[in-house]
Amino acid sequence: MTNSPSAKKITKSILVILSIMSIAWVFYVLQDSIKELKNSLLNIQYAWLVGVLVGNCISGYIAFEGFRLIFEHVQPRTYSRRSLARLYFIGQLMKHLPGRVFGIVYQASIGDKITVTQWIGINATYMLLTTAFAVWVACSVAALMFSLTAGAFIVSLGLLLYFMCWQPAFLYKLAAYFNSERFRSIRSALETIIAIASADRIFQFKILIIFIASWAIYMIAWIGYGIAWPGLSALDGIWLCGIYTLAWFLGYISFVSPSGLGVREAAFFLLATDFPPDAVAAMAVLGRVILLLVDFILGLMFFTTGDGNNEYE
């Protein structure tokens, strides 16, 4: 981060332009994706898709509350909820540019009340929790497809691992390897993660409840996909949700395309072989469209509120 006021002003102006570009790009991708659904949409019950979109928006906002809780633990009473939401949701939009790094750069440049390394540490922790919960949900649904006992085992195992992983000892050892001055930024980011990992049980339970609520609403929303598509059921929607979540995870860690597009759909096709091919094809695109719409709606909603630097309310 530069100390020059004029340089900061130029940087912020560029990032505002990039945020507008990200909104425009997501809108373009949405239009292109909707064209792929032209034939499938003739058979779908639209009312249920509206319910899916609303459920996904609620789930997405609850996920933000998890991000806010992590942020408040690191740097309390710094931004209002509205201003932090703007930094978060515009950052989410920027992952489509491509390049997930743009989101963090935007947050660090516009929200300059905390350091770049703190933003990196907060985002790294949040992304780790997001992917961990995604794997837990996907594995739980997959296990439930075999038996109730297997599902209960995976749910219990995930819960146990969740609380076991809140141990900063390993991170302290890792930070010790970055003691030299040239690794100062890495160590600083690790110190932020350590501060979060050292949180008390109350904080851990709050994070757990928020993420479970977000994923529960997301899964319930997928019931709408099952009911909306002729020949599928509400239960099919839940199974497809688990498969799509695993496909989302594979796309997320691929880093070969913006927000996993392409990889996610390919994985979904390969994993959902027990369902009608036309339904799988439609759900792959519908899943992409709905998630893009959520980013677009929430990003646009908060783009018009706050400047990212409002005082705490």
C-alpha positions as CSV (number, residue, x, y, z in Angstrom):
1,M,0.0,0.0,0.0
2,T,1.4,3.4,-0.9
3,N,1.4,6.4,1.4
4,S,0.8,8.9,-1.3
5,P,-2.8,10.4,-1.1
6,S,-2.9,10.9,-4.9
7,A,-1.7,7.4,-5.5
8,K,-4.3,6.0,-3.2
9,K,-7.0,8.1,-5.0
10,I,-5.9,6.7,-8.3
11,T,-5.8,3.1,-7.0
12,K,-9.3,3.4,-5.5
13,S,-10.6,4.9,-8.8
14,I,-9.1,2.0,-10.7
15,L,-10.7,-0.5,-8.3
16,V,-14.1,1.2,-8.6
17,I,-13.8,0.8,-12.3
18,L,-12.8,-2.9,-11.9
19,S,-15.8,-3.4,-9.6
20,I,-18.1,-1.9,-12.3
21,M,-16.4,-4.2,-14.9
22,S,-17.0,-7.2,-12.7
23,I,-20.7,-6.4,-12.4
24,A,-20.9,-6.0,-16.2
25,W,-18.9,-9.2,-16.8
26,V,-21.2,-11.3,-14.5
27,F,-24.2,-9.8,-16.3
28,Y,-22.7,-10.9,-19.7
29,V,-21.9,-14.4,-18.4
30,L,-25.5,-14.6,-17.1
31,Q,-26.9,-13.7,-20.5
32,D,-24.7,-16.3,-22.2
33,S,-25.7,-19.0,-19.6
34,I,-29.4,-18.3,-19.9
35,K,-29.2,-18.9,-23.7
36,E,-28.0,-22.5,-22.9
37,L,-31.2,-23.0,-21.0
38,K,-33.5,-21.9,-23.8
39,N,-34.9,-25.4,-24.4
40,S,-34.8,-26.6,-20.8
41,L,-36.7,-23.6,-19.5
42,L,-39.8,-24.6,-21.4
43,N,-40.4,-27.5,-19.0
44,I,-39.4,-25.9,-15.7
45,Q,-41.7,-24.6,-13.1
46,Y,-40.4,-21.0,-12.7
47,A,-42.0,-20.3,-9.4
48,W,-39.8,-22.9,-7.7
49,L,-36.7,-21.4,-9.4
50,V,-37.6,-18.0,-7.8
51,G,-37.7,-19.8,-4.4
52,V,-34.3,-21.3,-5.2
53,L,-32.9,-17.8,-6.0
54,V,-34.3,-16.3,-2.8
55,G,-33.0,-19.2,-0.7
56,N,-29.5,-18.8,-2.2
57,C,-29.5,-15.0,-1.6
58,I,-30.4,-15.6,2.1
59,S,-27.8,-18.3,2.3
60,G,-25.2,-16.0,0.7
61,Y,-26.0,-13.1,3.1
62,I,-25.7,-15.5,6.1
63,A,-22.3,-16.6,4.9
64,F,-21.3,-12.9,4.9
65,E,-22.3,-12.7,8.6
66,G,-19.7,-15.5,9.1
67,F,-17.1,-13.3,7.4
68,R,-18.2,-10.3,9.5
69,L,-17.8,-12.3,12.7
70,I,-14.2,-13.3,11.7
71,F,-13.4,-9.7,10.8
72,E,-14.8,-8.3,14.0
73,H,-12.7,-10.8,16.0
74,V,-9.6,-9.5,14.3
75,Q,-10.5,-5.8,14.1
76,P,-13.6,-5.0,16.1
77,R,-15.8,-1.9,15.6
78,T,-14.0,-0.8,12.4
79,Y,-16.7,-0.8,9.8
80,S,-20.4,-0.7,9.8
81,R,-22.2,-3.8,8.7
82,R,-23.3,-2.1,5.5
83,S,-19.8,-0.9,4.6
84,L,-18.2,-4.3,5.3
85,A,-20.9,-6.0,3.2
86,R,-20.0,-3.7,0.3
87,L,-16.3,-4.7,0.6
88,Y,-17.3,-8.4,0.9
89,F,-19.8,-8.7,-1.9
90,I,-17.9,-6.5,-4.4
91,G,-14.9,-8.7,-3.6
92,Q,-17.1,-11.8,-4.3
93,L,-18.0,-10.3,-7.7
94,M,-14.4,-9.7,-8.6
95,K,-13.5,-13.4,-8.5
96,H,-15.3,-13.6,-11.9
97,L,-12.9,-11.2,-13.7
98,P,-10.9,-13.8,-13.6
99,G,-8.5,-13.7,-10.6
100,R,-9.6,-14.1,-7.0
101,V,-6.8,-11.9,-5.9
102,F,-8.7,-8.9,-7.3
103,G,-11.2,-9.2,-4.5
104,I,-8.7,-9.0,-1.8
105,V,-6.8,-6.2,-3.5
106,Y,-10.2,-4.3,-3.7
107,Q,-10.9,-4.9,0.0
108,A,-7.4,-3.9,1.1
109,S,-7.3,-0.7,-1.1
110,I,-10.8,0.6,-0.4
111,G,-11.0,-0.7,3.2
112,D,-7.6,0.6,4.3
113,K,-8.4,0.9,8.0
114,I,-6.7,-2.5,8.4
115,T,-3.5,-3.8,6.8
116,V,-3.2,-5.9,3.7
117,T,-1.9,-8.8,5.6
118,Q,-4.9,-8.7,7.9
119,W,-7.2,-8.8,4.9
120,I,-5.3,-11.8,3.6
121,G,-5.5,-13.6,6.9
122,I,-9.2,-13.0,7.3
123,N,-9.9,-14.1,3.7
124,A,-7.7,-17.2,4.0
125,T,-9.5,-18.2,7.2
126,Y,-12.9,-17.6,5.7
127,M,-12.0,-19.5,2.5
128,L,-10.7,-22.4,4.5
129,L,-13.9,-22.6,6.6
130,T,-16.0,-22.3,3.4
131,T,-14.2,-25.2,1.6
132,A,-14.2,-27.3,4.8
133,F,-17.9,-26.9,5.2
134,A,-18.5,-27.6,1.5
135,V,-16.6,-30.9,1.8
136,W,-18.4,-31.8,5.0
137,V,-21.8,-31.1,3.4
138,A,-21.0,-33.0,0.2
139,C,-19.6,-36.0,2.1
140,S,-22.6,-36.1,4.5
141,V,-25.1,-36.1,1.6
142,A,-23.1,-38.8,-0.2
143,A,-23.0,-40.9,2.9
144,L,-26.7,-40.5,3.5
145,M,-27.3,-41.9,0.0
146,F,-25.9,-45.2,1.2
147,S,-27.4,-45.3,4.7
148,L,-28.6,-43.2,7.6
149,T,-25.9,-44.7,9.8
150,A,-23.1,-43.7,7.3
151,G,-24.6,-40.2,7.1
152,A,-24.7,-39.8,10.9
153,F,-21.1,-41.0,11.1
154,I,-19.9,-38.4,8.6
155,V,-21.9,-35.6,10.3
156,S,-20.5,-36.6,13.7
157,L,-16.9,-37.0,12.4
158,G,-17.1,-33.6,10.7
159,L,-18.3,-32.0,13.9
160,L,-15.5,-33.6,15.9
161,L,-12.9,-32.5,13.3
162,Y,-14.3,-28.9,13.3
163,F,-13.6,-28.4,17.0
164,M,-10.3,-30.3,16.9
165,C,-8.9,-28.0,14.2
166,W,-9.2,-24.9,16.3
167,Q,-5.6,-25.4,17.5
168,P,-3.1,-22.6,16.9
169,A,-0.1,-24.7,18.0
170,F,0.7,-25.9,14.4
171,L,0.4,-22.3,13.2
172,Y,2.8,-21.0,15.8
173,K,5.4,-23.6,14.6
174,L,4.7,-22.6,11.0
175,A,5.1,-18.9,11.8
176,A,8.5,-19.6,13.4
177,Y,9.8,-20.5,10.0
178,F,9.1,-17.0,8.7
179,N,11.0,-15.0,11.4
180,S,13.3,-13.2,9.0
181,E,12.5,-9.7,7.7
182,R,11.9,-10.8,4.1
183,F,9.0,-13.0,5.3
184,R,7.5,-10.3,7.4
185,S,4.2,-10.1,5.3
186,I,3.7,-13.9,5.5
187,R,4.3,-13.9,9.2
188,S,1.9,-11.0,9.7
189,A,-0.8,-12.8,7.8
190,L,-0.2,-16.0,9.8
191,E,-0.5,-14.0,13.0
192,T,-3.9,-12.8,12.0
193,I,-4.9,-16.5,11.3
194,I,-3.4,-17.5,14.7
195,A,-5.5,-14.8,16.4
196,I,-8.7,-16.3,14.8
197,A,-7.6,-19.9,15.6
198,S,-7.1,-19.0,19.2
199,A,-10.7,-17.8,19.6
200,D,-12.8,-19.2,22.5
201,R,-15.5,-21.8,22.3
202,I,-18.3,-19.3,22.1
203,F,-16.8,-17.8,18.9
204,Q,-16.3,-21.3,17.5
205,F,-20.0,-22.2,18.2
206,K,-21.1,-18.9,16.6
207,I,-19.2,-19.7,13.4
208,L,-20.5,-23.2,13.4
209,I,-24.1,-22.1,13.7
210,I,-23.7,-19.4,11.0
211,F,-22.2,-21.8,8.5
212,I,-24.7,-24.6,9.3
213,A,-27.6,-22.1,8.8
214,S,-26.1,-20.9,5.5
215,W,-25.6,-24.4,4.2
216,A,-29.0,-25.7,5.5
217,I,-30.8,-22.9,3.7
218,Y,-28.8,-23.6,0.6
219,M,-29.7,-27.3,0.6
220,I,-33.4,-26.5,1.3
221,A,-33.3,-24.2,-1.8
222,W,-32.0,-27.1,-3.9
223,I,-35.3,-28.9,-3.2
224,G,-36.8,-26.3,-5.5
225,Y,-34.6,-27.6,-8.4
226,G,-35.9,-31.1,-7.8
227,I,-39.6,-30.1,-7.8
228,A,-39.1,-27.6,-10.7
229,W,-37.8,-30.3,-13.1
230,P,-40.3,-32.8,-14.5
231,G,-39.6,-36.3,-13.3
232,L,-37.4,-35.3,-10.4
233,S,-38.4,-35.1,-6.7
234,A,-37.5,-33.0,-3.7
235,L,-35.2,-35.7,-2.5
236,D,-33.5,-35.7,-5.9
237,G,-32.8,-32.0,-5.4
238,I,-31.0,-32.8,-2.1
239,W,-28.9,-35.5,-3.7
240,L,-28.0,-33.2,-6.6
241,C,-27.1,-30.5,-4.1
242,G,-24.5,-32.8,-2.5
243,I,-23.1,-33.7,-5.9
244,Y,-23.0,-30.1,-7.1
245,T,-21.4,-29.0,-3.8
246,L,-18.6,-31.5,-4.4
247,A,-18.3,-30.3,-8.0
248,W,-18.2,-26.7,-6.8
249,F,-15.3,-27.6,-4.4
250,L,-13.4,-29.3,-7.2
251,G,-13.9,-26.2,-9.4
252,Y,-12.9,-23.9,-6.5
253,I,-9.5,-25.6,-5.9
254,S,-8.8,-26.0,-9.6
255,F,-7.6,-22.4,-10.2
256,V,-7.8,-22.9,-13.9
257,S,-10.8,-20.8,-14.6
258,P,-12.7,-17.9,-13.1
259,S,-14.6,-19.1,-10.0
260,G,-14.3,-22.7,-11.3
261,L,-16.5,-22.3,-14.3
262,G,-16.2,-25.3,-16.7
263,V,-14.4,-27.5,-14.1
264,R,-17.4,-27.4,-11.9
265,E,-19.8,-28.4,-14.6
266,A,-17.6,-31.2,-15.9
267,A,-17.2,-32.6,-12.5
268,F,-21.0,-32.4,-12.0
269,F,-21.6,-34.4,-15.2
270,L,-19.2,-37.1,-14.2
271,L,-20.6,-37.5,-10.7
272,A,-24.3,-37.3,-11.4
273,T,-24.5,-40.3,-13.7
274,D,-27.5,-41.8,-11.8
275,F,-29.8,-39.0,-12.9
276,P,-31.3,-38.2,-16.4
277,P,-28.6,-36.6,-18.6
278,D,-31.0,-33.7,-19.7
279,A,-31.7,-32.9,-16.0
280,V,-28.0,-33.0,-15.1
281,A,-27.2,-30.7,-18.0
282,A,-29.9,-28.3,-17.0
283,M,-29.0,-28.3,-13.3
284,A,-25.3,-27.7,-14.1
285,V,-26.2,-24.5,-16.0
286,L,-29.0,-23.6,-13.6
287,G,-26.6,-23.9,-10.6
288,R,-24.2,-21.6,-12.4
289,V,-26.9,-19.1,-13.3
290,I,-28.4,-18.9,-9.8
291,L,-25.0,-18.5,-8.1
292,L,-24.0,-15.8,-10.6
293,L,-27.4,-14.1,-10.0
294,V,-26.8,-14.2,-6.2
295,D,-23.4,-12.5,-6.6
296,F,-24.8,-10.0,-9.1
297,I,-27.9,-9.1,-6.9
298,L,-26.0,-8.8,-3.6
299,G,-23.0,-7.1,-5.2
300,L,-25.2,-4.6,-7.0
301,M,-27.3,-4.0,-3.9
302,F,-24.3,-3.1,-1.7
303,F,-22.4,-1.4,-4.5
304,T,-24.8,1.5,-4.1
305,T,-24.5,1.7,-0.3
306,G,-21.6,2.8,1.8
307,D,-18.1,3.7,0.6
308,G,-16.2,0.9,2.3
309,N,-14.8,3.3,4.8
310,N,-17.8,4.3,6.9
311,E,-17.3,4.6,10.7
312,Y,-18.7,1.9,12.8
313,E,-22.4,2.2,13.4
